[in-house]
């Protein structure tokens, strides 16, 4: 899976996710850190990457409609520490059927993973 990690996620996820076979890129590596959400989003979509973030601005499914993008994972944890984030995201990519998430909006909390796929036409 082609991933782009937002700047609000620990860089320790890059090698960990790569070890699982994912092609991982980061907002920092692309020189997009601190840029507007629209610029970051366009970068992820242009590169056909599934975007992983904690930024609530991406939670609006009216703006980021499932099925119109390459996928979005929004991480919402009570404890946003680097190790907790690393462990939860890596756990999700280890145990869930992430390959089926193309075009989906996925919300990960401490206890749940909610997947909203494209609406049938």
C-alpha positions as CSV (number, residue, x, y, z in Angstrom):
1,X,0.0,0.0,0.0
2,X,1.3,3.5,-0.9
3,X,1.1,5.7,2.3
4,X,1.7,9.3,3.1
5,X,2.1,10.1,6.8
6,X,1.2,13.5,8.1
7,X,3.7,15.6,10.2
8,X,1.7,14.8,13.4
9,X,2.6,11.1,13.3
10,X,5.9,9.7,14.7
11,X,8.6,9.1,12.2
12,X,9.2,5.7,13.8
13,X,6.2,4.5,11.8
14,X,8.1,4.9,8.5
15,X,10.5,1.9,8.9
16,X,7.9,-0.1,10.9
17,X,5.3,0.2,8.1
18,X,7.9,-0.3,5.4
19,X,8.9,-3.6,7.1
20,X,5.2,-4.7,6.6
21,X,5.7,-4.1,2.9
22,X,4.2,-0.6,2.5
23,X,5.7,2.2,0.4
24,X,5.8,5.0,3.0
25,X,6.3,8.7,2.3
26,X,5.9,11.6,4.8
27,X,4.8,15.2,4.6
28,X,8.1,16.1,6.2
29,X,10.2,14.3,3.5
30,X,8.2,16.1,0.8
31,X,8.8,19.5,2.3
32,X,5.1,20.0,3.0
33,X,5.4,20.3,6.8
34,X,3.5,23.4,7.9
35,X,1.8,23.9,4.6
36,X,-1.9,24.3,4.2
37,X,-4.1,21.2,4.4
38,X,-5.2,21.6,0.8
39,X,-1.5,21.5,-0.3
40,X,-0.8,18.4,1.8
41,X,-4.0,16.7,0.5
42,X,-3.2,17.5,-3.1
43,X,0.3,16.0,-2.6
44,X,-1.1,12.8,-1.3
45,X,-3.7,12.5,-4.0
46,X,-1.2,13.4,-6.8
47,X,1.1,10.7,-5.6
48,X,-1.9,8.2,-5.3
49,X,-1.2,7.7,-1.6
50,X,-3.4,6.7,1.3
51,X,-3.1,9.6,3.8
52,X,-2.7,9.0,7.5
53,X,-3.2,11.9,9.9
54,X,-4.5,13.1,13.3
55,X,-5.7,16.4,11.8
56,X,-9.5,16.7,12.5
57,X,-9.8,19.1,9.5
58,X,-9.8,15.9,7.4
59,X,-12.7,14.4,9.2
60,X,-15.4,16.2,7.1
61,X,-16.7,13.4,4.8
62,X,-18.7,16.0,2.9
63,X,-15.4,17.6,1.8
64,X,-13.3,14.4,1.7
65,X,-16.0,12.1,0.2
66,X,-15.2,8.4,0.4
67,X,-14.6,7.1,-3.1
68,X,-13.2,10.4,-4.5
69,X,-9.7,9.9,-3.0
70,X,-7.0,7.3,-2.5
71,X,-8.0,6.7,1.2
72,X,-7.8,8.6,4.5
73,X,-7.0,7.3,8.0
74,X,-7.8,9.6,10.8
75,X,-6.3,8.6,14.1
76,X,-8.2,9.8,17.2
77,X,-6.6,8.6,20.5
78,X,-7.0,9.9,24.0
79,X,-3.3,9.6,24.6
80,X,-1.6,11.2,21.6
81,X,1.9,10.4,22.7
82,X,4.4,9.2,20.1
83,X,4.7,5.6,21.4
84,X,0.9,5.2,21.8
85,X,0.4,6.5,18.2
86,X,3.1,4.3,16.9
87,X,1.7,1.2,18.6
88,X,-1.9,1.8,17.6
89,X,-1.2,2.7,13.9
90,X,1.2,-0.2,13.5
91,X,-1.3,-2.5,15.2
92,X,-4.0,-1.5,12.8
93,X,-1.8,-2.1,9.8
94,X,-0.8,-5.5,11.2
95,X,-4.3,-6.8,12.1
96,X,-6.8,-5.1,9.7
97,X,-7.5,-5.7,6.0
98,X,-5.9,-2.4,5.1
99,X,-5.5,-3.4,1.4
100,X,-9.3,-3.1,1.1
101,X,-9.4,0.5,2.2
102,X,-8.6,2.1,-1.1
103,X,-11.0,5.1,-1.4
104,X,-12.3,4.7,2.2
105,X,-12.3,7.1,5.1
106,X,-11.1,5.2,8.2
107,X,-11.3,6.4,11.8
108,X,-9.2,4.7,14.4
109,X,-9.8,5.2,18.1
110,X,-8.4,3.5,21.1
111,X,-10.9,0.6,20.8
112,X,-12.4,0.8,17.3
113,X,-11.7,1.0,13.6
114,X,-14.6,2.4,11.6
115,X,-14.4,2.2,7.8
116,X,-16.6,4.3,5.6
117,X,-16.4,3.1,2.0
118,X,-17.6,4.6,-1.2
119,X,-21.4,4.8,-1.6
120,X,-22.9,2.5,-4.1
121,X,-24.3,4.2,-7.2
